[in-house]
Amino acid sequence: MNAKDNNFTLNKFDDRIKRLDEHIALFMEELDSCDQEESRNLSKEELQHKLNVCKERKGRYETYRNTLEIKSVCFRK
């Protein structure tokens, strides 16, 4: 099956990387506030895990995006 969600373009990678950057910033803010507050929805460890997952996914998407960009440049020549 060739679903739309499995087809990526440079713009789609850019969008997903941007959203991951936003999530990373949000998790970083929450981690900072964890040190100041006792009432929180997620534990510091859970936030750190989510942050690590986002960073890992962002790195993977950046690698895919760079590969796609290199291949598209090769096809243009």
OpenMM code with the backbone's topology and positions (N, CA, C; nanometers):
from openmm import Vec3, app, unit

residues = "MET ASN ALA LYS ASP ASN ASN PHE THR LEU ASN LYS PHE ASP ASP ARG ILE LYS ARG LEU ASP GLU HIS ILE ALA LEU PHE MET GLU GLU LEU ASP SER CYS ASP GLN GLU GLU SER ARG ASN LEU SER LYS GLU GLU LEU GLN HIS LYS LEU ASN VAL CYS LYS GLU ARG LYS GLY ARG TYR GLU THR TYR ARG ASN THR LEU GLU ILE LYS SER VAL CYS PHE ARG LYS".split()
positions = [
    Vec3(0.0843, -0.1165, 0.0000),
    Vec3(0.0000, 0.0000, 0.0000),
    Vec3(0.0897, 0.1241, 0.0000),
    Vec3(0.0494, 0.2204, -0.0753),
    Vec3(0.1293, 0.3409, -0.0912),
    Vec3(0.0491, 0.4603, -0.0410),
    Vec3(0.0338, 0.4702, 0.0884),
    Vec3(-0.0476, 0.5749, 0.1492),
    Vec3(0.0224, 0.7102, 0.1411),
    Vec3(-0.0585, 0.8172, 0.1409),
    Vec3(-0.0038, 0.9528, 0.1367),
    Vec3(0.0907, 0.9797, 0.2525),
    Vec3(0.0609, 0.9248, 0.3689),
    Vec3(0.1446, 0.9468, 0.4865),
    Vec3(0.2841, 0.8877, 0.4719),
    Vec3(0.2998, 0.7934, 0.3810),
    Vec3(0.4297, 0.7296, 0.3619),
    Vec3(0.5088, 0.7898, 0.2466),
    Vec3(0.4521, 0.8898, 0.1791),
    Vec3(0.5214, 0.9585, 0.0703),
    Vec3(0.5727, 1.0910, 0.1230),
    Vec3(0.7013, 1.1128, 0.1110),
    Vec3(0.7612, 1.2327, 0.1680),
    Vec3(0.8209, 1.3209, 0.0600),
    Vec3(0.8100, 1.4513, 0.0832),
    Vec3(0.8734, 1.5514, -0.0008),
    Vec3(0.9612, 1.6369, 0.0899),
    Vec3(1.0421, 1.7212, 0.0292),
    Vec3(1.1265, 1.8095, 0.1093),
    Vec3(1.0402, 1.8987, 0.1980),
    Vec3(0.9298, 1.9490, 0.1428),
    Vec3(0.8407, 2.0352, 0.2215),
    Vec3(0.7785, 1.9602, 0.3389),
    Vec3(0.7430, 1.8348, 0.3166),
    Vec3(0.6828, 1.7562, 0.4242),
    Vec3(0.7844, 1.7322, 0.5362),
    Vec3(0.9091, 1.7031, 0.4984),
    Vec3(1.0128, 1.6868, 0.6001),
    Vec3(1.0368, 1.8171, 0.6741),
    Vec3(1.0420, 1.9284, 0.6003),
    Vec3(1.0606, 2.0590, 0.6648),
    Vec3(0.9501, 2.0850, 0.7667),
    Vec3(0.8261, 2.0531, 0.7292),
    Vec3(0.7124, 2.0740, 0.8184),
    Vec3(0.7230, 1.9869, 0.9430),
    Vec3(0.7565, 1.8619, 0.9243),
    Vec3(0.7679, 1.7709, 1.0394),
    Vec3(0.8838, 1.8091, 1.1306),
    Vec3(0.9953, 1.8522, 1.0726),
    Vec3(1.1097, 1.8957, 1.1528),
    Vec3(1.0723, 2.0201, 1.2319),
    Vec3(0.9995, 2.1117, 1.1697),
    Vec3(0.9554, 2.2333, 1.2389),
    Vec3(0.8651, 2.1980, 1.3574),
    Vec3(0.7711, 2.1052, 1.3349),
    Vec3(0.6817, 2.0639, 1.4443),
    Vec3(0.7596, 1.9958, 1.5563),
    Vec3(0.8601, 1.9163, 1.5218),
    Vec3(0.9424, 1.8524, 1.6243),
    Vec3(1.0213, 1.9559, 1.7033),
    Vec3(1.0716, 2.0591, 1.6342),
    Vec3(1.1398, 2.1680, 1.7050),
    Vec3(1.0468, 2.2341, 1.8060),
    Vec3(0.9208, 2.2534, 1.7671),
    Vec3(0.8224, 2.3131, 1.8581),
    Vec3(0.7977, 2.2221, 1.9782),
    Vec3(0.7864, 2.0915, 1.9537),
    Vec3(0.7669, 1.9965, 2.0632),
    Vec3(0.8881, 1.9944, 2.1561),
    Vec3(1.0061, 1.9971, 2.0978),
    Vec3(1.1280, 1.9961, 2.1783),
    Vec3(1.1321, 2.1192, 2.2678),
    Vec3(1.0989, 2.2352, 2.2114),
    Vec3(1.0971, 2.3588, 2.2906),
    Vec3(0.9956, 2.3495, 2.4041),
    Vec3(0.8793, 2.2938, 2.3753),
    Vec3(0.7754, 2.2780, 2.4771),
    Vec3(0.8225, 2.1854, 2.5894),
    Vec3(0.8816, 2.0724, 2.5533),
    Vec3(0.9298, 1.9784, 2.6547),
    Vec3(1.0426, 2.0392, 2.7373),
    Vec3(1.1284, 2.1175, 2.6724),
    Vec3(1.2364, 2.1837, 2.7459),
    Vec3(1.1789, 2.2828, 2.8479),
    Vec3(1.0760, 2.3573, 2.8085),
    Vec3(1.0111, 2.4506, 2.9006),
    Vec3(0.9495, 2.3755, 3.0185),
    Vec3(0.8840, 2.2633, 2.9884),
    Vec3(0.8217, 2.1847, 3.0945),
    Vec3(0.9265, 2.1267, 3.1888),
    Vec3(1.0396, 2.0827, 3.1337),
    Vec3(1.1468, 2.0313, 3.2192),
    Vec3(1.2001, 2.1409, 3.3108),
    Vec3(1.2168, 2.2605, 3.2554),
    Vec3(1.2624, 2.3735, 3.3371),
    Vec3(1.1634, 2.4047, 3.4484),
    Vec3(1.0346, 2.3996, 3.4157),
    Vec3(0.9336, 2.4315, 3.5169),
    Vec3(0.9192, 2.3194, 3.6196),
    Vec3(0.9601, 2.1976, 3.5837),
    Vec3(0.9536, 2.0858, 3.6789),
    Vec3(1.0426, 2.1138, 3.7996),
    Vec3(1.1508, 2.1820, 3.7764),
    Vec3(1.2415, 2.2128, 3.8860),
    Vec3(1.1808, 2.3160, 3.9809),
    Vec3(1.0865, 2.3947, 3.9320),
    Vec3(1.0285, 2.5026, 4.0112),
    Vec3(0.8943, 2.4655, 4.0734),
    Vec3(0.8244, 2.3699, 4.0159),
    Vec3(0.6898, 2.3349, 4.0625),
    Vec3(0.6838, 2.1897, 4.1088),
    Vec3(0.5906, 2.1639, 4.1932),
    Vec3(0.5653, 2.0259, 4.2351),
    Vec3(0.4474, 1.9661, 4.1580),
    Vec3(0.3514, 2.0496, 4.1178),
    Vec3(0.2338, 1.9983, 4.0462),
    Vec3(0.2625, 1.9953, 3.8966),
    Vec3(0.2623, 1.8760, 3.8398),
    Vec3(0.2872, 1.8590, 3.6968),
    Vec3(0.2150, 1.7340, 3.6495),
    Vec3(0.1874, 1.7303, 3.5200),
    Vec3(0.1156, 1.6164, 3.4632),
    Vec3(0.2070, 1.4970, 3.4390),
    Vec3(0.3281, 1.5247, 3.3936),
    Vec3(0.4232, 1.4177, 3.3652),
    Vec3(0.5444, 1.4315, 3.4570),
    Vec3(0.6047, 1.3181, 3.4883),
    Vec3(0.7250, 1.3224, 3.5709),
    Vec3(0.8413, 1.3743, 3.4867),
    Vec3(0.9453, 1.4140, 3.5540),
    Vec3(1.0645, 1.4636, 3.4849),
    Vec3(1.1220, 1.3563, 3.3927),
    Vec3(1.1182, 1.2319, 3.4358),
    Vec3(1.1702, 1.1215, 3.3551),
    Vec3(1.0853, 1.1016, 3.2291),
    Vec3(0.9531, 1.1133, 3.2451),
    Vec3(0.8644, 1.0992, 3.1287),
    Vec3(0.8886, 1.2119, 3.0283),
    Vec3(0.9050, 1.3324, 3.0784),
    Vec3(0.9335, 1.4454, 2.9901),
    Vec3(1.0668, 1.4266, 2.9196),
    Vec3(1.1674, 1.3804, 2.9930),
    Vec3(1.2988, 1.3577, 2.9333),
    Vec3(1.2898, 1.2507, 2.8251),
    Vec3(1.2121, 1.1457, 2.8490),
    Vec3(1.1949, 1.0403, 2.7497),
    Vec3(1.1282, 1.0962, 2.6234),
    Vec3(1.0210, 1.1747, 2.6411),
    Vec3(0.9527, 1.2336, 2.5258),
    Vec3(1.0462, 1.3270, 2.4491),
    Vec3(1.1262, 1.4020, 2.5214),
    Vec3(1.2227, 1.4924, 2.4588),
    Vec3(1.3242, 1.4127, 2.3768),
    Vec3(1.3750, 1.3045, 2.4331),
    Vec3(1.4721, 1.2202, 2.3621),
    Vec3(1.4112, 1.1579, 2.2372),
    Vec3(1.2863, 1.1144, 2.2466),
    Vec3(1.2177, 1.0560, 2.1311),
    Vec3(1.2046, 1.1602, 2.0197),
    Vec3(1.1655, 1.2822, 2.0561),
    Vec3(1.1517, 1.3893, 1.9570),
    Vec3(1.2854, 1.4215, 1.8916),
    Vec3(1.3902, 1.4295, 1.9706),
    Vec3(1.5226, 1.4602, 1.9154),
    Vec3(1.5696, 1.3493, 1.8217),
    Vec3(1.5441, 1.2247, 1.8589),
    Vec3(1.5819, 1.1111, 1.7749),
    Vec3(1.5053, 1.1145, 1.6426),
    Vec3(1.3753, 1.1380, 1.6511),
    Vec3(1.2910, 1.1445, 1.5316),
    Vec3(1.3350, 1.2610, 1.4423),
    Vec3(1.3658, 1.3752, 1.5027),
    Vec3(1.4104, 1.4912, 1.4260),
    Vec3(1.5384, 1.4578, 1.3506),
    Vec3(1.6331, 1.3935, 1.4175),
    Vec3(1.7577, 1.3547, 1.3521),
    Vec3(1.7331, 1.2606, 1.2352),
    Vec3(1.6427, 1.1659, 1.2541),
    Vec3(1.6094, 1.0705, 1.1476),
    Vec3(1.5471, 1.1434, 1.0286),
    Vec3(1.4523, 1.2350, 1.0554),
    Vec3(1.3877, 1.3108, 0.9481),
    Vec3(1.4875, 1.4005, 0.8757),
    Vec3(1.5806, 1.4607, 0.9499),
    Vec3(1.6808, 1.5446, 0.8850),
    Vec3(1.7700, 1.4613, 0.7930),
    Vec3(1.8027, 1.3405, 0.8353),
    Vec3(1.8821, 1.2510, 0.7513),
    Vec3(1.8046, 1.2133, 0.6256),
    Vec3(1.6770, 1.1755, 0.6415),
    Vec3(1.5936, 1.1414, 0.5264),
    Vec3(1.5816, 1.2605, 0.4314),
    Vec3(1.5622, 1.3798, 0.4894),
    Vec3(1.5448, 1.4996, 0.4083),
    Vec3(1.6721, 1.5287, 0.3285),
    Vec3(1.7867, 1.5177, 0.3934),
    Vec3(1.9136, 1.5422, 0.3242),
    Vec3(1.9365, 1.4415, 0.2121),
    Vec3(1.9024, 1.3158, 0.2373),
    Vec3(1.9153, 1.2127, 0.1350),
    Vec3(1.8242, 1.2427, 0.0175),
    Vec3(1.7011, 1.2802, 0.0455),
    Vec3(1.6058, 1.3130, -0.0603),
    Vec3(1.6530, 1.4340, -0.1397),
    Vec3(1.7078, 1.5318, -0.0703),
    Vec3(1.7568, 1.6533, -0.1370),
    Vec3(1.8746, 1.6194, -0.2300),
    Vec3(1.9648, 1.5354, -0.1832),
    Vec3(2.0808, 1.4953, -0.2645),
    Vec3(2.0345, 1.4189, -0.3890),
    Vec3(1.9393, 1.3293, -0.3687),
    Vec3(1.8885, 1.2507, -0.4831),
    Vec3(1.8159, 1.3391, -0.5819),
    Vec3(1.7407, 1.4373, -0.5341),
    Vec3(1.6680, 1.5240, -0.6268),
    Vec3(1.7641, 1.6127, -0.7045),
    Vec3(1.8770, 1.6516, -0.6447),
    Vec3(1.9776, 1.7296, -0.7156),
    Vec3(2.0418, 1.6440, -0.8241),
    Vec3(2.0675, 1.5163, -0.7945),
    Vec3(2.1283, 1.4255, -0.8918),
    Vec3(2.0367, 1.4043, -1.0116),
    Vec3(1.9059, 1.3966, -0.9889),
    Vec3(1.8105, 1.3752, -1.0981),
    Vec3(1.7982, 1.4980, -1.1858),
    Vec3(1.8224, 1.6148, -1.1326),
    Vec3(1.8099, 1.7394, -1.2099),
    Vec3(1.9234, 1.7557, -1.3098),
    Vec3(2.0369, 1.6947, -1.2817),
    Vec3(2.1561, 1.7127, -1.3677),
    Vec3(2.1482, 1.6338, -1.4935),
] * unit.nanometer
topology = app.Topology()
chain = topology.addChain("A")
for resn in residues:
    res = topology.addResidue(resn, chain)
    for name in ("N", "CA", "C"):
        topology.addAtom(name, app.Element.getBySymbol(name[0]), res)
